[in-house]
Each structure stands twice: as C-alpha cells, then as structure tokens.
C-alpha cells in the first residue's frame, strides 16, 4: 500500500510532523521532488532532528529513498548522514541513479539569477542551486547520481555543463574564477571531489534503480510513504507561476519522481496537509493576507488597516511566523478555501489533515476566505493565471473563536475533546472541500495530533 503526503497550500503546512505520525506504520519513506531547500524538524525519543534533504522517517529506522525527481547536493547528503550517525543512528538511505546532482556552480548561478530578476520576478529561492539544477536537467546537460559512479562519463558531462556555466557567470559581468566563488568553476577540483563522493556512495551500496527498487519492496509487502516538499501553490505547473519551485510537489509528482506508475500512487491514500490559516514566504498573490510585509506583499495587497495589521501580528506571534535565522515576519492571512479547492482537484486528496488549530485559539472571531470576486464575478477556485489571481478579492464567512485555555494539558486528545467552536470550524472546511479530515494538529508535539482515521486503513 502507498500513502502520499502533499502540502495543500504554499509550503510550511507541517508535513514533516504528519510524515512522522503516519510514517510509523511505513517501511519506506520516499522523497519524490525538491532538494535541500525543504527543511523539516522531527522529534524522536525526546531528541530534535533538523533535516533538509533526507526523508524524515529515517530517524525512526525506516528506509529513506531520494527519488529520481529530487536534486541532490552530495555535500548536504553526507553532512546529514554523518550527523545522524554521530547521534547513534544507523540511517538506511537509497539514492535514485536518475536523480540529478546539485553542483557548486548551480548555487552560484542561483544567487546571480535572483539578483538579476529583481524583486518583481524573484521567486525568493533559498540560493541552494535547486532551480539551476532543474534547468540543466530539462536542458539535457545535467549530471546524475549514476554518473558519479562512472569517472569517464562524469568528466565528459561535467566539462560540458561547467563550460556553459562559466559563460553564464560572465554574462552577469562576473568572473567565474573570483575567490568569492570558492572554486565552483574549477573543473579538476570539482571533478575530484565528485569522484570521491561517488566512491563513497558505491561503497555504501546507496545507488539504486529507484522504480525497480520500490516495486520490489512493494511486491514483498512493504508499505511505501511518499513525502512531497513545498506545497501545491508552489508547483511548477499548478502553482502561482513564476513564484514557484522548479518541480512538482503535487501528487502527480510522486509517480514521475519515483518511477512507479500513476495507478500505484492513485490506489493508495493521498493526504493533503492544511494549515488552519494561510502563510507565504516571498512575493506573489495572497488574497486573504492580513497586514503588510515590506518587500514581499505586492503593491495593493494585504489588509493594511490598523485592524488588519494588529490581527497579522497576533497571528504571527501565535503561530511563530518569523524567519528562523532572520527573524523577519512572514506573510499571513485567513484560511483561503478557493486555494484549497484548487489543491483538492489537482491532487485528488482522499483526506486532509488540518494543522495549527491551536494557533487560531487566540481570536474571538475567525474569518475564512470562502470565495473570490474578480471583475464582479464570483469564483470558488483560482483563476488560471497568477495575474488574474492577484486581482481577486476574498469574500469571507465569520466563525466564533475558541479559548487557548481549552487547549491545555487536560484536554482529551480526541475529536470530541476539541472545543465546540473548533469542531464547527473544522466541519465547515470538511463540508466545503468534500474531503474528510483524517487528523487535526493541536500543538507541535507528536502526541498533539488527533488521528481520526489512519491513511493505511
């Protein structure tokens, strides 16, 4: 059986925690897209593990797989594996031979391209080389994990890709041999380092034909969990283009990015992870946005009234919506149902999980974006272009809030133990989307997830 976990919004919905909860019954956890731009934190036996590339189930002794849809920075990979080993874990990880390698020059190009785009077109990348690596993949000039095991082929591929990358850097009026690029364009140094990493992968027997490996495990009765990074509205095809990632976080990406067919993914459970409100990092439309974040909220966006600004601060403080490193406020807003309807259709969710229900316990009244108005026409889902989405105005339904005190230690961890107003809110979401809620997150700890129905059932 398979279970696929997908972000239903704009990322940061709490997918890692749900993979941790539902992944307890999995044998194999598969990342099917993205790279080391998808940080998640897992708590196991009282210890906290911060991972950016390795599937989160690996800390619980599951086999982790990075599928062919991923882009892999080998340096990050071994840093995380070594870090886990130092803490007494014996991680079991497999790498798809067809997955593409993030090279040092990809990270350089990432930063230069974002600067050249400026604020208006910038996708707010992490600068880790994800986009340029996918560009090389689609342009048929990439280096794949399997290439690291063949030194002669690796040199051929690297010579071509690196020479083109040098020309790209020069087009930005930069010197590829500048000290600030730390040898990213030094063919011999990069080649020797990659050969060494390939030898380490081969010695550990990490590299596999991903689809074949997963099908064999499935035939033996293993339970497979597929873990997406980012969220539906950051999907290259179904998201708010161009403010998107370079891969497909939607459920369809699980088939393409793993080597198993759509029928295999579709016969299992597809679980959408929803934050009880909306948040976004970077620019792009956000029709239910409260307040305004400098250099991120587009002109004319957000509720900049005194009330809107106060509610935004209240929501950020309750949800911890500040950058971990920078401390910068994130963009936040009320729950957006048209966005979720779009996600339900694009993914075919069999159930959803609603996280951060405790965060909403700070409000006397809670709004939900029920539909949009665009040029006098009511819409119940997203228009097809980002520009038209940016012109949409949300229409709201109001709900009575619930007290934070009702989420104290004495609260019974079952659905009936939730405050009545919280249940009303959740049942409205369930009815509007036509998808059952399989779990509710009422706090950051593993035991603070109320499971109504297992996706493995």
Secondary structure, 3 states (H helix, E strand, C coil): CEEEEEECCCCCCCHHHHHHHHHHHCCEEEECCECCCCCEEEEECCEEEEECCCCHHHHHCCEEEECCCEEECHHHHHHHHHHHHHCCCCCEEEEECCCEECCHHHHHHHHHHHHHHHHHHCCCCCCCCHHHHHHHHHCCCCCEHHHHHCHHHHHHHHHHHHHHHHHHHHHCCCCCCCHHHCCCCCHHHHHHHHHHHHHHHHHCCCEECHHHHHHHHHHCCCCEEEECCCCHHHCCCCCCCCCCCCCCCCCHHHHHCCCCCHHHHHCCEEEEEEECCEEECCCCCCCCEECCCCCCCCCCCCECCHHHHHHHHHHHHHHCCECCCCCCECEEECEEHHHHHHHHHHHCCCEEEEECCCHHHHCCEEEEEEEEEECCEEECCCCCCHHHHHCCEEEEEEEECCCHHHHCCCCCCCHHHCCHHHHHHHHHHHHHHCCCEEEEECCCCHHHEEECCCCCC
